[in-house]
Amino acid sequence: MNLITLENISKSYSEKILANNVSLGINEGEKIGLIGVNGTGKSSFLKIVAGVEEPDEGTVTKGNRVRIEYLAQTPDYDDNATVLEQVFKGNSEEMRILREYEELLEKIDKGEVKENDSERLIRLQGKIDALNLWDMESEAKNVLTKLGITNFEEKVGNLSGGQKKRIMLAAALITPCELLILDEPTNHLDNETISWLEEYLNSRKGALLMITHDRYFLDRVTNRILELDRGRLFSYDGNYSVFLEKKMERIAIEKASEEKRQNLMRKELAWVRRGAKARTTKQKARLQRFDELVNQEGFIENENIEISVMGTRLGKKIIEIEHLNKSFDDKKIVDDFNYIVLRSDRIGIVGPNGIGKSTLMGMIEGKVAPDSGEIIKGETVKIACFSQEDTHMHPEMRAIDYIKEAGEYLQTATGERITASQMCEKFLFDGTLQWTMIGMLSGGERRRLHLLRVLMEAPNVLLLDEPTNDLDIETLNRLEDYLDDFGGVVITVSHDRYFLDRICNKIFSYKGNGKIDIYTGNYGDYLLSKEEEAVNNKEKEVAVDKNKKEPSVDKNKNKGKVLKFSFKEQREFETIDEEIMTLEEKIEELDSLMAKHASEYGRLQELMEEKAKVEEELAFKYERWEYLNELAAQIEENKKNK
């Protein structure tokens, strides 16, 4: 079933064409990824589909009773609302009913009852029954927890930008709709949460349209790819891997067509130069044909300059980290960490959000002081950092001038000079865009420009803090190609699994409480190592459990025998119900403390570890309860049969 149709859509800002006579249909069950270079208008296109913006030309037709839920890249928040209130602030019928019901209950609790409130409450309860909404609050809490938000009564204004975005993502995910539209949903999520989101979206009914730069995510979730390229929209059935194959075929066809056009132009140009006079209808038609060939938009292949940057020479000593410690209040960020950076290192730092990855990068850069220990840098080390923080860019400065402030050129390993303008071309700033004022660039284009400036500093140690946030896939491909030939050390914090697989040969993994494990290999190798560790730990647990467990009662074996509790079993049977209740209450208490300390990772980790131990003990008690009650039943049965 068709959900929404766009016909002959055109949209532009000033002289920049975002969509030119574009048509599209979205059907039930489709999971679509929209890709394209930063600044091509992907977010604007989503807004048109969502009905947030109007096209300059063309029509958007939505099916009857088709509900659309849209998550913007920078959504609006109510800082005074609690987390749960914010989640239920949506405009859908379901959200309005739940909100009205909660507000009415609050009034009744305060004694502010008005006439007809009882009837209104019954009517709302009937609607909630009819729409099966009673489980929506528990679903909201479950999704929020999976996204790392556990304190549901916290004011939104007290949370970080990343946490706010995750709250709005949760709101979008639980809202019933036929078409879910997400703009960069994986930003601000750690790798484990991204994996959960993949599973959630794959199991979710309804259509999906999203923008994301995460290539593994695209590959595992989508069944259709849309590419927005210079105002045109190309559609490919299949996931990201299929898209790459089909795009190569399209480029080959476009190249062949462009070559044919160029040959025709050469022939027509030769004819024009011979001095043909436009006196006959045939000659006029031929001149008109030449003009059409000249004005026809040809195939534009993105410039791909091969650059093997020499950078500043690295000496034998690079960076040595000795007994590094760092805490914020009672939260341990780094605990006695030691490492010697090697010339060949490409290090990826991974771990949950808020655990301290960027702080470690800041200490390596020299902007954050450790509490104790030291970081010793070699004399030849030249560090440049591409950070998450917004870098001040003068809006009236031209893009090329901003780059030239860092350097006029780069020297390659072969001694050639690559100019700032050529580097701009490599990173998708063509001649026109290079001379554009920074204030006229999109957010993604400014981020790409800042990355390019960092590279133009010619460092030999490159720190990349979440480099894939807000960068398009084409730019990431270019950055990865550049890093392949980069002769220095790369240290990166990233949640992009493809990027970590492509670039890294070592992984620093945060365990919690400031402990960092070191793994050799890329991100895929790291996951395999973690799986092996989990299997080994499970085998150890099974061995321990085997020693703890009592054999189950064999009814046939005990038939005819005199059964009775041992003294120890009798005492255990009398107290086990109370012990189980105590452990269950302990788990509830720990859950409450975890919600209270959700933003304090160190404390949260301690509570989670304590809860795991209590749950293990409770599981053992459940097994003993089952064994003892089964034995008690058989003892009773034997007594009756005597």
Order of alpha helices (4+ residues) and beta strands (2+ residues): beta-beta-beta-alpha-beta-beta-alpha-alpha-alpha-alpha-alpha-beta-alpha-beta-alpha-beta-beta-alpha-alpha-beta-beta-beta-alpha-beta-beta-alpha-beta-beta-alpha-alpha-alpha-beta-alpha-beta-alpha-beta-beta-alpha-alpha-alpha
